[in-house]
Amino acid sequence: MRREYLYHKLTSAKEMESLGFATKMACPRGTRLFLTGQLGSGKTVFCRGYLRGAGYKGRVKSPTFTIVESYVMLGFDVHHFDFYRIEDPTELDFIGLDQYFDDVSDVLVEWPSKGEGVLPSADLVIELEVGAEPHLRELKMYGETERGGVIISNLRHQSFGGLHTDSSQNMD
């Protein structure tokens, strides 16, 4: 299957947050995003931007110790998970994971590999890598579902304030 993707080089937390904001603008309610990348790569910063795009004005913190932070918006919720501390996916059975994945709530999952076999599929996968320069981040975003493909298409038509976008390559 041919999968097109978006690629961005980001040089600041502000750019990462702006891309998170823009991504929310391209996503319908009920979107599931999985974020991968090493510690400090910008996953939570991206999520903060996404939440700002959803209209949330308060403090956004990493749910590393709480596993999930839920943000109640006008008419829908955004659930932000961080599975970094999960040792076994069966631990997620105790938090009622299925109640968070519905058709109207957006779900952001950091470290989704720790929930493999228990998590439903993602619409959009975001891979973050720390670049060679101190603040450089490389972000690759691709759709896993038809909805994810539509989101990628929507994002291609948005301006990110000068961010480098390369969608000319394809994933097989």
N, C-alpha and C positions, 0 to 999 in steps of 0.2 A: 504494500500500500504506500502510495506517495504522500508524504506529509510535508507541507510547507510550514515554515516557522519564521519567527521574527528573531533578530539578533540585535542587541544593543550593547554599546560600550558606554558605561556610566562612570563619571569621574567624581561624583559627590553624593552624599546622602540626600541632598535636595533633588538631584536628578532621579534617584531611586524612588523617592517619595512621589515625585511628579509622575513617574511612569506607573506607580501603583494607583494614583488618582485617575489617570487616563484609562487604565485597564478597567477600573470600576465603571467608568462612563461607557465602555464598550460591552459590558456584561449585563445580561438580563438577570432578574432575580432568580435565585435557585442555582447559581453557578457554583461549581466546586473547583477550587484551585489547589494544587499541590506544589509546594515550594521545596526545592532541594538545594543543598549547598553546605559548605563547611561552616563552622561557628564564625560569626563575624562577617559573613558574606553579604548581609543586607536583607535577609528574609523578613525580619520584623519591621524594618524600615519600609519595605515594599507594602507590607500589610497595613502599616499606619497610613500610608498614602491611599491605599484602597479604602480604608475606613473613612478617611476624609472625603473621598469621592462619594461615599454612601451618605455623607451628611453628618458623621459623628464628629463632635467638636472637643470631646474630653481627652483625657490622657489615655494613650494606648501603650500597654505594657506587654512584654513577652510572657506568655502563659507557661513558661518552662516549669514552674513548680506547681501551678494549678491545673495544668494540662489543657484547660479550655477557659477562654474568656468569651462571654457572650455580650454582644452589643445590641441593644434594642433600639431600632429605628422606627420611624413612622411607617407602620404597615409591614415591616419585615425585620428580620434579625440577621446579624452576621456573627458566625461562630468561628473563633480563631483558636486553633489547636496547635500545640507544640508537643510532639511525641519524643523529644530528645531523651527524656529520662525513662521511657518505657523499655523494659527489658524483654518482655514477651507480649506479642499481640493479644493474647488472651486476657491481659490486664485490662484491656479496653472494654471487655464485657461488663465490667463493674460500673462503668460510667454511663451506660445506656446510650452508646454511640448512635444507634439508629434514630433516636429522637431528634438529633441535630440535623440529620440529612433529610430534608423535606423539599417540596417543590418551590417554596418561597424564600427559604433562608439561604444566604450565601455561606459557604464554608471554605475557610482558608486552613490548610494543614501544612505545618512545618514538620520536616522529618517523616514524611509519609511511609518510608520504607519500614519504619518501626511498627506500622500497623498493617503490614502486608498480609493479605488473606482475610482480613477483618473489614477493611475499609471498602466502601463502594468505589467505583471508578471516578477519576477526575475528568472534568471537561477540559481543563487547561493545566499544563505542567510548566512550571517555571524553574529553570536550572540556573543557579548563580555560581559564579566562580570568582575567586579573588585573583586579580590580574597581577602582572609583574611589578607595576608601579603601586605605591602605597594606597591610593584611594581608587584605583581602577577596579571596576567590577564588570564582568562579562555576563550578560543575561541572555539566555535562549528560552523562547516561549513557543510552545506548540500545542495544538489541539489534539485531544484524545477522543473526542466525540464530535458529532455534527455541530452541536452547540459551540464546542471549542473552535471548530473551523470557522464558524461565523464570527466569533470574537476576534480571531486573528485577522479576518477580512476587515472587520470594523476598525481594528487598531491600525491597519495599513493606511487607512484614510484619515488618520488623525495626525496632527503635528505635535511633536514632543519638544519643541523649543530647541532645535538644533541637535538632538541626539542622533547618533549614527544608527541607521536601521538598515540591515542587510537581510532581505528575504529572498534573495536570488538563488540561494542554495536550497536543496530539498533533502529531506530525510527519507530513506526507503524503509 
